[in-house]
Amino acid sequence: MNTVLALANIVIKELYRRKDFYVLFVLTAVITLLMGAIRFFHDPQIVRDLKEICLLLVWIAALIIAITTAARQIPAERESRTIFPLLAKPVTRGQLVIGKFLGCWLATGIALVIFYLFFGIMSGAHEDKWPLLSLFQAFWLQWVMLAVVVAMVLLGSIVFSAPSANVTICFFVVLGILTLAGHLNQVALQQQEPLSTMTYTVYFLLPHLEWFDIRKFIVFNWPPVPWRYCFLATLYAFVYVALFLFSTWLVFRRKALTA
C-alpha cells in the first residue's frame, strides 16, 4: 500500500507542475465571473442558465483533466525509460496500475473540490441558498464517474500506441456515452432482430456515465437525491473501475515494455 500511495503522490505532484494546474485556475476564474454576473439579473431563467453554464464548464474541465492526465502516465514512463528502474524497486505491474489510477483520481478530486467550492460560494452568496447536500452529492457522483473514466483511459493507454490517439478516442467514447447511451434501449425497440438484441447488449454492457449527472438538481434547487441511490451508483461505478483496472493489468503484464 505504501508503494501505491507513493506512486499516486508522484502523479499528483506531476499534474500541478504542468499547465493543467494553471488551466484549473483560469477556468475557476471564469466560473466565478459567470456566477458573479447573477447579481445583474432578476430573471430566474437567466440565473438558472448561468448556473447550468458554470456546471457544464466544471464537467468539461474535469473530463479534460482526467483524460489527459491518465492517458500520459504509462506511455510517459515507457518513453523516458523510467519504468525499468521503477519496476526493479521492486514494484509490480499491478501496483503501478493501481498507483497511477489512484494518483489520477485523487488529482481530479482536488480539482473538483476547488471547482465546487468556488461555485458553491458564489451561488450561495447571490441566491441566499446553500444546498450543501446537493453540492456534495453532485461532487461525489461526478468524482465517482471520473474514476470510471480514468480506469478506462488507463486501459486505453496500454492498448493504443500513442497518447494522442488514446485521448481522442476516449474523449469521444465518453462524450458518446454521456449523450447517447441512455437512449440505446429506445433505439433497440425500433430495430429488427438480431440488431435489436445486439443494441440491448451494448446498452447493458456500457458504463452509463449519464446516471451520475445531477446538475439539474442544483440548477432548479431540487431536494437532494435519496442516499440509497448515491450508494448504488457508487457501487455500480466501482464495479466498472475494478473491471477496467483488471483488464489493464491483464494486458499490461503481457505487453513488452520495449515495444
CYANA upper distance limits for C-alpha pairs under 8 A (distance plus 0.5 A):
  1 MET  CA      5 LEU  CA      6.70
  2 ASN  CA      6 ALA  CA      6.57
  3 THR  CA      7 LEU  CA      6.79
  3 THR  CA     91 VAL  CA      7.90
  3 THR  CA     95 GLN  CA      7.71
  3 THR  CA     99 GLY  CA      8.12
  4 VAL  CA      8 ALA  CA      6.70
  4 VAL  CA     95 GLN  CA      6.30
  4 VAL  CA     96 LEU  CA      7.53
  4 VAL  CA     98 ILE  CA      7.04
  4 VAL  CA     99 GLY  CA      4.84
  4 VAL  CA    102 LEU  CA      8.39
  5 LEU  CA      9 ASN  CA      6.58
  5 LEU  CA     99 GLY  CA      6.83
  5 LEU  CA    102 LEU  CA      8.29
  5 LEU  CA    103 GLY  CA      8.35
  6 ALA  CA     10 ILE  CA      6.96
  6 ALA  CA     99 GLY  CA      8.04
  7 LEU  CA     11 VAL  CA      7.04
  7 LEU  CA     96 LEU  CA      7.66
  7 LEU  CA     99 GLY  CA      5.45
  7 LEU  CA    100 LYS  CA      6.88
  7 LEU  CA    103 GLY  CA      7.50
  8 ALA  CA     12 ILE  CA      6.89
  8 ALA  CA     99 GLY  CA      5.39
  8 ALA  CA    100 LYS  CA      6.23
  8 ALA  CA    101 PHE  CA      7.97
  8 ALA  CA    102 LEU  CA      6.05
  8 ALA  CA    103 GLY  CA      4.11
  8 ALA  CA    104 CYS  CA      7.78
  8 ALA  CA    106 LEU  CA      8.46
  9 ASN  CA     13 LYS  CA      6.76
  9 ASN  CA    103 GLY  CA      6.64
 10 ILE  CA     14 GLU  CA      6.56
 10 ILE  CA    103 GLY  CA      7.87
 11 VAL  CA     15 LEU  CA      6.75
 11 VAL  CA     73 GLN  CA      8.43
 11 VAL  CA    100 LYS  CA      7.18
 11 VAL  CA    103 GLY  CA      5.56
 11 VAL  CA    104 CYS  CA      6.91
 11 VAL  CA    107 ALA  CA      8.21
 12 ILE  CA     16 TYR  CA      7.16
 12 ILE  CA    103 GLY  CA      6.11
 12 ILE  CA    104 CYS  CA      7.32
 12 ILE  CA    106 LEU  CA      7.78
 12 ILE  CA    107 ALA  CA      5.77
 13 LYS  CA     17 ARG  CA      6.81
 14 GLU  CA     18 ARG  CA      6.97
 15 LEU  CA     19 LYS  CA      8.39
 15 LEU  CA     20 ASP  CA      6.84
 15 LEU  CA     21 PHE  CA      7.20
 15 LEU  CA     69 THR  CA      7.60
 15 LEU  CA    107 ALA  CA      7.72
 16 TYR  CA     20 ASP  CA      7.03
 16 TYR  CA     21 PHE  CA      5.24
 17 ARG  CA     21 PHE  CA      7.44
 18 ARG  CA     22 TYR  CA      8.38
 19 LYS  CA     23 VAL  CA      6.71
 20 ASP  CA     24 LEU  CA      6.61
 20 ASP  CA     65 ILE  CA      7.30
 21 PHE  CA     25 PHE  CA      7.23
 22 TYR  CA     26 VAL  CA      6.78
 23 VAL  CA     27 LEU  CA      6.63
 24 LEU  CA     28 THR  CA      6.60
 24 LEU  CA     61 ALA  CA      8.08
 24 LEU  CA    111 ALA  CA      7.50
 25 PHE  CA     29 ALA  CA      6.61
 26 VAL  CA     30 VAL  CA      6.87
 27 LEU  CA     31 ILE  CA      6.74
 27 LEU  CA     57 LEU  CA      8.15
 27 LEU  CA     61 ALA  CA      8.02
 28 THR  CA     32 THR  CA      6.68
 28 THR  CA    114 ILE  CA      8.16
 28 THR  CA    115 PHE  CA      6.51
 28 THR  CA    118 PHE  CA      7.66
 29 ALA  CA     33 LEU  CA      6.69
 30 VAL  CA     34 LEU  CA      6.71
 31 ILE  CA     35 MET  CA      6.69
 31 ILE  CA     54 CYS  CA      5.94
 31 ILE  CA     57 LEU  CA      7.96
 31 ILE  CA    118 PHE  CA      8.26
 31 ILE  CA    119 PHE  CA      7.40
 32 THR  CA     36 GLY  CA      6.54
 32 THR  CA    118 PHE  CA      7.03
 32 THR  CA    119 PHE  CA      7.25
 32 THR  CA    122 MET  CA      7.10
 33 LEU  CA     37 ALA  CA      6.84
 34 LEU  CA     38 ILE  CA      7.78
 34 LEU  CA     50 LEU  CA      7.07
 34 LEU  CA     54 CYS  CA      7.46
 35 MET  CA     50 LEU  CA      7.26
 35 MET  CA     51 LYS  CA      7.46
 35 MET  CA     54 CYS  CA      7.91
 35 MET  CA    119 PHE  CA      7.80
 35 MET  CA    122 MET  CA      6.28
 35 MET  CA    123 SER  CA      6.80
 36 GLY  CA    122 MET  CA      7.07
 36 GLY  CA    126 HIS  CA      8.14
 37 ALA  CA     41 PHE  CA      7.97
 38 ILE  CA     42 HIS  CA      8.34
 38 ILE  CA     46 ILE  CA      8.41
 38 ILE  CA     47 VAL  CA      6.41
 38 ILE  CA     50 LEU  CA      7.87
 38 ILE  CA    126 HIS  CA      7.37
 39 ARG  CA    126 HIS  CA      6.89
 41 PHE  CA     46 ILE  CA      7.51
 41 PHE  CA     47 VAL  CA      7.71
 42 HIS  CA     46 ILE  CA      8.28
 42 HIS  CA     47 VAL  CA      8.15
 43 ASP  CA     47 VAL  CA      7.02
 44 PRO  CA     48 ARG  CA      6.69
 45 GLN  CA     49 ASP  CA      6.64
 46 ILE  CA     50 LEU  CA      6.69
 47 VAL  CA     51 LYS  CA      6.80
 48 ARG  CA     52 GLU  CA      6.60
 48 ARG  CA    219 VAL  CA      5.98
 48 ARG  CA    220 PHE  CA      7.37
 49 ASP  CA     53 ILE  CA      6.69
 49 ASP  CA    219 VAL  CA      8.47
 50 LEU  CA     54 CYS  CA      6.72
 51 LYS  CA     55 LEU  CA      6.71
 51 LYS  CA    123 SER  CA      8.36
 51 LYS  CA    219 VAL  CA      6.44
 52 GLU  CA     56 LEU  CA      6.56
 52 GLU  CA    215 ARG  CA      7.84
 52 GLU  CA    216 LYS  CA      8.29
 52 GLU  CA    219 VAL  CA      6.60
 53 ILE  CA     57 LEU  CA      6.75
 54 CYS  CA     58 VAL  CA      6.89
 54 CYS  CA    119 PHE  CA      8.17
 55 LEU  CA     59 TRP  CA      6.83
 55 LEU  CA    215 ARG  CA      7.33
 56 LEU  CA     60 ILE  CA      6.70
 57 LEU  CA     61 ALA  CA      6.42
 58 VAL  CA     62 ALA  CA      6.51
 58 VAL  CA    112 LEU  CA      8.12
 58 VAL  CA    115 PHE  CA      7.01
 59 TRP  CA     63 LEU  CA      6.62
 59 TRP  CA    142 GLN  CA      8.46
 60 ILE  CA     64 ILE  CA      6.71
 61 ALA  CA     65 ILE  CA      6.71
 62 ALA  CA     66 ALA  CA      6.53
 62 ALA  CA    108 THR  CA      7.05
 62 ALA  CA    111 ALA  CA      7.76
 62 ALA  CA    112 LEU  CA      7.35
 62 ALA  CA    146 LEU  CA      8.49
 63 LEU  CA     67 ILE  CA      6.47
 63 LEU  CA    146 LEU  CA      7.72
 64 ILE  CA     68 THR  CA      6.43
 65 ILE  CA     69 THR  CA      6.33
 65 ILE  CA    108 THR  CA      7.21
 66 ALA  CA     70 ALA  CA      6.58
 66 ALA  CA    104 CYS  CA      7.18
 66 ALA  CA    105 TRP  CA      7.86
 66 ALA  CA    108 THR  CA      6.45
 66 ALA  CA    146 LEU  CA      7.38
 66 ALA  CA    149 VAL  CA      7.83
 66 ALA  CA    150 VAL  CA      6.57
 67 ILE  CA     71 ALA  CA      6.44
 67 ILE  CA    149 VAL  CA      7.60
 67 ILE  CA    150 VAL  CA      6.86
 67 ILE  CA    153 VAL  CA      6.82
 67 ILE  CA    167 VAL  CA      6.76
 67 ILE  CA    170 CYS  CA      7.94
 67 ILE  CA    171 PHE  CA      7.67
 68 THR  CA     72 ARG  CA      7.05
 68 THR  CA    167 VAL  CA      6.73
 69 THR  CA     73 GLN  CA      7.26
 69 THR  CA    104 CYS  CA      6.97
 70 ALA  CA    100 LYS  CA      8.08
 70 ALA  CA    101 PHE  CA      7.86
 70 ALA  CA    104 CYS  CA      6.52
 70 ALA  CA    150 VAL  CA      6.37
 70 ALA  CA    153 VAL  CA      6.54
 70 ALA  CA    154 LEU  CA      6.33
 70 ALA  CA    157 SER  CA      8.44
 71 ALA  CA     75 PRO  CA      8.15
 71 ALA  CA    153 VAL  CA      6.27
 71 ALA  CA    154 LEU  CA      6.64
 71 ALA  CA    156 GLY  CA      7.94
 71 ALA  CA    157 SER  CA      6.00
 71 ALA  CA    163 PRO  CA      6.10
 71 ALA  CA    166 ASN  CA      6.98
 71 ALA  CA    167 VAL  CA      6.72
 72 ARG  CA     76 ALA  CA      6.06
 72 ARG  CA    157 SER  CA      7.83
 72 ARG  CA    163 PRO  CA      6.34
 73 GLN  CA     77 GLU  CA      7.01
 73 GLN  CA    100 LYS  CA      7.37
 73 GLN  CA    154 LEU  CA      8.47
 74 ILE  CA     78 ARG  CA      6.82
 74 ILE  CA    154 LEU  CA      8.38
 74 ILE  CA    157 SER  CA      7.31
 74 ILE  CA    158 ILE  CA      8.10
 75 PRO  CA     79 GLU  CA      6.57
 75 PRO  CA    157 SER  CA      7.27
 75 PRO  CA    158 ILE  CA      8.39
 75 PRO  CA    162 ALA  CA      8.29
 75 PRO  CA    163 PRO  CA      7.46
 76 ALA  CA     80 SER  CA      6.59
 77 GLU  CA     81 ARG  CA      6.33
 77 GLU  CA     82 THR  CA      5.78
 77 GLU  CA     83 ILE  CA      5.55
 78 ARG  CA     82 THR  CA      7.09
 78 ARG  CA     83 ILE  CA      6.17
 78 ARG  CA    257 LEU  CA      7.33
 78 ARG  CA    258 THR  CA      8.23
 82 THR  CA     86 LEU  CA      6.69
 83 ILE  CA     87 LEU  CA      6.53
 84 PHE  CA     88 ALA  CA      6.76
 85 PRO  CA     89 LYS  CA      6.99
 86 LEU  CA     90 PRO  CA      7.59
 86 LEU  CA     91 VAL  CA      6.83
 87 LEU  CA     91 VAL  CA      5.07
 87 LEU  CA     92 THR  CA      6.60
 87 LEU  CA     93 ARG  CA      7.68
 91 VAL  CA     95 GLN  CA      6.82
 91 VAL  CA     96 LEU  CA      7.26
 92 THR  CA     96 LEU  CA      6.81
 93 ARG  CA     97 VAL  CA      6.73
 93 ARG  CA    249 TRP  CA      7.47
 93 ARG  CA    252 PHE  CA      7.73
 93 ARG  CA    253 ARG  CA      7.07
 94 GLY  CA     98 ILE  CA      6.74
 94 GLY  CA    249 TRP  CA      6.31
 95 GLN  CA     99 GLY  CA      6.33
 96 LEU  CA    100 LYS  CA      6.57
 97 VAL  CA    101 PHE  CA      6.65
 97 VAL  CA    154 LEU  CA      8.38
 97 VAL  CA    245 LEU  CA      7.76
 97 VAL  CA    248 THR  CA      7.96
 97 VAL  CA    249 TRP  CA      7.29
 98 ILE  CA    102 LEU  CA      6.52
 98 ILE  CA    245 LEU  CA      7.93
 99 GLY  CA    103 GLY  CA      6.58
100 LYS  CA    104 CYS  CA      6.68
101 PHE  CA    105 TRP  CA      6.55
101 PHE  CA    150 VAL  CA      7.12
101 PHE  CA    151 ALA  CA      6.94
101 PHE  CA    154 LEU  CA      7.88
102 LEU  CA    106 LEU  CA      6.50
103 GLY  CA    107 ALA  CA      6.53
104 CYS  CA    108 THR  CA      6.74
104 CYS  CA    150 VAL  CA      7.47
105 TRP  CA    109 GLY  CA      6.65
105 TRP  CA    143 TRP  CA      8.34
105 TRP  CA    146 LEU  CA      7.64
105 TRP  CA    147 ALA  CA      6.40
105 TRP  CA    150 VAL  CA      7.28
106 LEU  CA    110 ILE  CA      6.76
107 ALA  CA    111 ALA  CA      6.95
108 THR  CA    112 LEU  CA      6.64
108 THR  CA    143 TRP  CA      8.05
108 THR  CA    146 LEU  CA      8.33
109 GLY  CA    113 VAL  CA      6.69
109 GLY  CA    143 TRP  CA      6.66
110 ILE  CA    114 ILE  CA      7.04
111 ALA  CA    115 PHE  CA      6.83
112 LEU  CA    116 TYR  CA      6.53
112 LEU  CA    139 PHE  CA      7.42
112 LEU  CA    143 TRP  CA      8.00
113 VAL  CA    117 LEU  CA      6.34
113 VAL  CA    139 PHE  CA      8.03
114 ILE  CA    118 PHE  CA      6.78
115 PHE  CA    119 PHE  CA      6.65
116 TYR  CA    120 GLY  CA      6.24
116 TYR  CA    135 LEU  CA      7.78
116 TYR  CA    139 PHE  CA      7.51
117 LEU  CA    121 ILE  CA      6.67
118 PHE  CA    122 MET  CA      6.65
119 PHE  CA    123 SER  CA      6.40
120 GLY  CA    124 GLY  CA      6.28
120 GLY  CA    130 TRP  CA      7.86
120 GLY  CA    132 LEU  CA      8.42
120 GLY  CA    135 LEU  CA      7.76
121 ILE  CA    125 ALA  CA      6.43
122 MET  CA    126 HIS  CA      6.83
123 SER  CA    127 GLU  CA      6.51
123 SER  CA    128 ASP  CA      8.40
123 SER  CA    129 LYS  CA      8.10
123 SER  CA    130 TRP  CA      8.36
124 GLY  CA    128 ASP  CA      5.65
124 GLY  CA    129 LYS  CA      5.45
124 GLY  CA    130 TRP  CA      5.55
124 GLY  CA    131 PRO  CA      8.42
125 ALA  CA    129 LYS  CA      8.08
131 PRO  CA    135 LEU  CA      6.70
131 PRO  CA    218 ILE  CA      8.09
131 PRO  CA    221 ASN  CA      8.04
132 LEU  CA    136 PHE  CA      6.56
133 LEU  CA    137 GLN  CA      6.61
133 LEU  CA    224 PRO  CA      6.85
134 SER  CA    138 ALA  CA      6.56
134 SER  CA    217 PHE  CA      7.54
134 SER  CA    218 ILE  CA      6.96
134 SER  CA    223 PRO  CA      7.81
134 SER  CA    224 PRO  CA      5.47
134 SER  CA    225 VAL  CA      7.91
135 LEU  CA    139 PHE  CA      6.58
135 LEU  CA    218 ILE  CA      7.59
136 PHE  CA    140 TRP  CA      6.48
137 GLN  CA    141 LEU  CA      6.45
137 GLN  CA    224 PRO  CA      8.05
137 GLN  CA    225 VAL  CA      8.10
137 GLN  CA    230 CYS  CA      8.05
138 ALA  CA    142 GLN  CA      6.53
138 ALA  CA    212 PHE  CA      8.45
138 ALA  CA    213 ASP  CA      7.82
138 ALA  CA    214 ILE  CA      6.46
138 ALA  CA    215 ARG  CA      7.29
139 PHE  CA    143 TRP  CA      6.55
140 TRP  CA    144 VAL  CA      6.59
141 LEU  CA    145 MET  CA      6.58
141 LEU  CA    212 PHE  CA      5.78
141 LEU  CA    213 ASP  CA      7.80
141 LEU  CA    230 CYS  CA      7.70
141 LEU  CA    233 ALA  CA      8.15
141 LEU  CA    234 THR  CA      7.74
142 GLN  CA    146 LEU  CA      6.69
142 GLN  CA    212 PHE  CA      6.57
142 GLN  CA    213 ASP  CA      7.35
143 TRP  CA    147 ALA  CA      6.94
144 VAL  CA    148 VAL  CA      7.46
144 VAL  CA    234 THR  CA      6.90
144 VAL  CA    237 ALA  CA      6.98
144 VAL  CA    238 PHE  CA      8.31
145 MET  CA    149 VAL  CA      7.10
145 MET  CA    209 LEU  CA      6.66
145 MET  CA    212 PHE  CA      6.87
145 MET  CA    237 ALA  CA      7.03
146 LEU  CA    150 VAL  CA      6.48
147 ALA  CA    151 ALA  CA      6.69
147 ALA  CA    237 ALA  CA      8.05
147 ALA  CA    238 PHE  CA      8.32
147 ALA  CA    241 VAL  CA      7.09
148 VAL  CA    152 MET  CA      6.60
148 VAL  CA    237 ALA  CA      6.72
148 VAL  CA    238 PHE  CA      7.88
148 VAL  CA    240 TYR  CA      6.82
148 VAL  CA    241 VAL  CA      5.59
148 VAL  CA    244 PHE  CA      8.35
149 VAL  CA    153 VAL  CA      6.63
149 VAL  CA    174 VAL  CA      7.98
150 VAL  CA    154 LEU  CA      6.66
151 ALA  CA    155 LEU  CA      6.92
151 ALA  CA    241 VAL  CA      6.24
151 ALA  CA    244 PHE  CA      6.07
151 ALA  CA    245 LEU  CA      6.35
152 MET  CA    156 GLY  CA      6.86
152 MET  CA    170 CYS  CA      8.22
152 MET  CA    241 VAL  CA      8.24
152 MET  CA    244 PHE  CA      6.32
152 MET  CA    245 LEU  CA      8.35
153 VAL  CA    157 SER  CA      6.63
153 VAL  CA    166 ASN  CA      7.60
153 VAL  CA    167 VAL  CA      8.08
153 VAL  CA    170 CYS  CA      6.84
154 LEU  CA    158 ILE  CA      7.25
154 LEU  CA    245 LEU  CA      8.26
154 LEU  CA    248 THR  CA      7.35
155 LEU  CA    159 VAL  CA      6.91
155 LEU  CA    244 PHE  CA      7.02
155 LEU  CA    245 LEU  CA      7.59
155 LEU  CA    247 SER  CA      7.47
155 LEU  CA    248 THR  CA      5.18
156 GLY  CA    160 PHE  CA      6.19
156 GLY  CA    166 ASN  CA      6.25
156 GLY  CA    170 CYS  CA      8.01
157 SER  CA    161 SER  CA      7.80
157 SER  CA    162 ALA  CA      8.15
157 SER  CA    163 PRO  CA      6.92
157 SER  CA    166 ASN  CA      6.65
158 ILE  CA    248 THR  CA      7.46
158 ILE  CA    251 VAL  CA      7.54
158 ILE  CA    252 PHE  CA      6.86
159 VAL  CA    251 VAL  CA      8.21
160 PHE  CA    165 ALA  CA      7.39
160 PHE  CA    166 ASN  CA      6.47
161 SER  CA    165 ALA  CA      8.08
161 SER  CA    166 ASN  CA      8.43
162 ALA  CA    166 ASN  CA      6.95
163 PRO  CA    167 VAL  CA      6.57
164 SER  CA    168 THR  CA      6.69
165 ALA  CA    169 ILE  CA      6.53
166 ASN  CA    170 CYS  CA      6.38
167 VAL  CA    171 PHE  CA      6.39
168 THR  CA    172 PHE  CA      6.82
169 ILE  CA    173 VAL  CA      6.59
170 CYS  CA    174 VAL  CA      6.51
171 PHE  CA    175 LEU  CA      6.55
172 PHE  CA    176 GLY  CA      6.38
173 VAL  CA    177 ILE  CA      6.66
174 VAL  CA    178 LEU  CA      6.66
174 VAL  CA    209 LEU  CA      8.34
175 LEU  CA    179 THR  CA      6.68
176 GLY  CA    180 LEU  CA      5.97
176 GLY  CA    181 ALA  CA      7.32
177 ILE  CA    181 ALA  CA      5.13
177 ILE  CA    182 GLY  CA      8.06
177 ILE  CA    206 LEU  CA      8.22
177 ILE  CA    207 PRO  CA      8.25
177 ILE  CA    208 HIS  CA      7.13
177 ILE  CA    209 LEU  CA      7.06
177 ILE  CA    210 GLU  CA      7.65
178 LEU  CA    182 GLY  CA      8.12
178 LEU  CA    208 HIS  CA      7.85
178 LEU  CA    209 LEU  CA      6.34
178 LEU  CA    210 GLU  CA      5.34
179 THR  CA    210 GLU  CA      7.97
180 LEU  CA    184 LEU  CA      7.32
181 ALA  CA    203 TYR  CA      7.05
181 ALA  CA    206 LEU  CA      8.00
181 ALA  CA    208 HIS  CA      7.16
181 ALA  CA    210 GLU  CA      8.40
182 GLY  CA    203 TYR  CA      8.25
182 GLY  CA    208 HIS  CA      7.59
182 GLY  CA    210 GLU  CA      7.68
183 HIS  CA    187 VAL  CA      6.89
184 LEU  CA    188 ALA  CA      6.57
184 LEU  CA    199 THR  CA      7.11
184 LEU  CA    200 TYR  CA      7.58
184 LEU  CA    203 TYR  CA      6.28
185 ASN  CA    189 LEU  CA      7.12
185 ASN  CA    199 THR  CA      7.77
185 ASN  CA    200 TYR  CA      6.47
185 ASN  CA    203 TYR  CA      6.87
186 GLN  CA    190 GLN  CA      7.57
187 VAL  CA    191 GLN  CA      7.24
187 VAL  CA    199 THR  CA      8.15
188 ALA  CA    195 LEU  CA      8.02
188 ALA  CA    196 SER  CA      5.11
188 ALA  CA    197 THR  CA      7.74
188 ALA  CA    199 THR  CA      5.99
188 ALA  CA    200 TYR  CA      6.54
189 LEU  CA    196 SER  CA      7.14
190 GLN  CA    196 SER  CA      8.03
191 GLN  CA    195 LEU  CA      6.55
191 GLN  CA    196 SER  CA      5.40
192 GLN  CA    196 SER  CA      6.03
193 GLU  CA    197 THR  CA      6.89
194 PRO  CA    198 MET  CA      6.86
195 LEU  CA    199 THR  CA      6.60
196 SER  CA    200 TYR  CA      6.73
197 THR  CA    201 THR  CA      6.61
198 MET  CA    202 VAL  CA      6.81
199 THR  CA    203 TYR  CA      6.64
200 TYR  CA    204 PHE  CA      6.80
201 THR  CA    205 LEU  CA      6.62
202 VAL  CA    206 LEU  CA      6.50
207 PRO  CA    237 ALA  CA      8.24
207 PRO  CA    240 TYR  CA      7.48
209 LEU  CA    213 ASP  CA      8.07
211 TRP  CA    233 ALA  CA      8.19
212 PHE  CA    233 ALA  CA      7.73
214 ILE  CA    218 ILE  CA      7.89
215 ARG  CA    219 VAL  CA      6.75
216 LYS  CA    220 PHE  CA      6.34
216 LYS  CA    221 ASN  CA      8.36
216 LYS  CA    222 TRP  CA      8.27
217 PHE  CA    221 ASN  CA      6.13
217 PHE  CA    222 TRP  CA      5.24
217 PHE  CA    223 PRO  CA      7.44
217 PHE  CA    224 PRO  CA      7.54
218 ILE  CA    222 TRP  CA      6.99
225 VAL  CA    229 TYR  CA      7.53
225 VAL  CA    230 CYS  CA      7.71
226 PRO  CA    230 CYS  CA      7.43
227 TRP  CA    231 PHE  CA      6.72
228 ARG  CA    232 LEU  CA      6.70
229 TYR  CA    233 ALA  CA      6.51
230 CYS  CA    234 THR  CA      6.60
231 PHE  CA    235 LEU  CA      6.72
232 LEU  CA    236 TYR  CA      6.55
233 ALA  CA    237 ALA  CA      6.67
234 THR  CA    238 PHE  CA      6.74
235 LEU  CA    239 VAL  CA      6.81
236 TYR  CA    240 TYR  CA      7.30
237 ALA  CA    241 VAL  CA      6.73
238 PHE  CA    242 ALA  CA      6.55
239 VAL  CA    243 LEU  CA      6.81
240 TYR  CA    244 PHE  CA      6.57
241 VAL  CA    245 LEU  CA      6.54
242 ALA  CA    246 PHE  CA      6.43
243 LEU  CA    247 SER  CA      6.60
244 PHE  CA    248 THR  CA      6.58
245 LEU  CA    249 TRP  CA      6.67
246 PHE  CA    250 LEU  CA      6.72
247 SER  CA    251 VAL  CA      6.74
248 THR  CA    252 PHE  CA      6.37
249 TRP  CA    253 ARG  CA      6.42
250 LEU  CA    254 ARG  CA      7.26
251 VAL  CA    255 LYS  CA      6.78
255 LYS  CA    259 ALA  CA      8.36
